[in-house]
Amino acid sequence: MKPLTSYTSKLTDPQAAALRTWLQGHNYRFREVPYARFAAEKEKTNVVFYESGKLVVQGKGTQEFVEFALEPEILHEARLGYEAVLNPDLLLPRLGVDESGKVDFFGPLCIAGAYVNESVIKAWDGVGIRDSKNISSDKRIRELAELIRKTPGCVTTVVPIGNEAYNRLYTKMRSVNSLLAWGHARVIENLMGQRHRMNPPPVRAISDQFASNKETVAKALMSLGREIELVQKHRAEEDIAVAAASILARHEFVTRLGALEKLLGTKLPKGARQGRQDAFPHRPPGAGLAGTAESRMASPDRPRQPLMHCSLFA
């Protein structure tokens, strides 16, 4: 496992004061950093404590600093390296599934999946794999998606549902949740079809619970997908496998939306309501579109109008 080169933690005010005193006593060179209460560096270690209360340690000396200075002298507890001991499920081989574009008026609906194992999870330690909704930069999404795909042992798949396919599937299924369930099931099936590349084989598949009834996805599973345990839970993106899938799905969505913008020669706004208002500020919902436009943000438990994903090619 590579030595840790980046570490973040929240500090209380007393902990921050103690850290500053410790840095001063160990001849760290202090410097100015925007939005930081203090920042200091020494040899291979950079330490920045931000006004938000967030501590960031970076550099080749990060692991030694955390294990032999921060934890024993400031935090007074050992955290680094004990996550897997406290929760052994963190390193289990598994599949993660997530989607992007569900609440967007323009662009495709993209569902992605990722297989992870212990070596993959350890390789991602400290690189910032997290829920794509917490990553505002499309550039960073692209970088992380590339890293995920290139990680040895990681197996990925993406199922993009473009405008025409979305409208066709919605006409047939009459429910956004049914469409999402099909997409999740298709991703799991695609991944299970690559089991020969997974070592060890996955013990479960994890996805966000977007429907009130878990049977919505369970019933959509295909032949290979029924061979693996399916776990659906709220805030599933907290699991690194699902977080990786969310990044892959977001990257696919952003890439395809960008291609559509080039084709049309215009900027297409992200989001649902804002997308509709920006594109058609003087038209009632659905007017002039190929069909009318599905509000993907509608409650899955309420009756829906027969609305569809926007198409500008009417």
Secondary structure, DSSP 8 states (H G I E B T S, - for coil): -----EEEEE--HHHHHHHHHHHHHTT-EEE--TTEEEEEEETTEEEEEETTSEEEEESTTHHHHIIIIIIIIII-S--TT-HHHH-GGGGS-EEEEEEE-TT-SSS-EEEEEEEE-HHHHHHTTTS----GGG---HHHHHHHHHHHHHSTT-EEEEEEE-HHHHHHHHHHH--HHHHHHHHHHHHHHHHHTTGGG-SS--SEEEEE--SSSTHHHHTT--TTGGGSEEEEETTGGGSHHHHHHHHHHHHHHHHHHHHHHHHHTS----SSHHHHHHH-TTS-TTTTSSS-B--TTS-TTS---S-B---S--
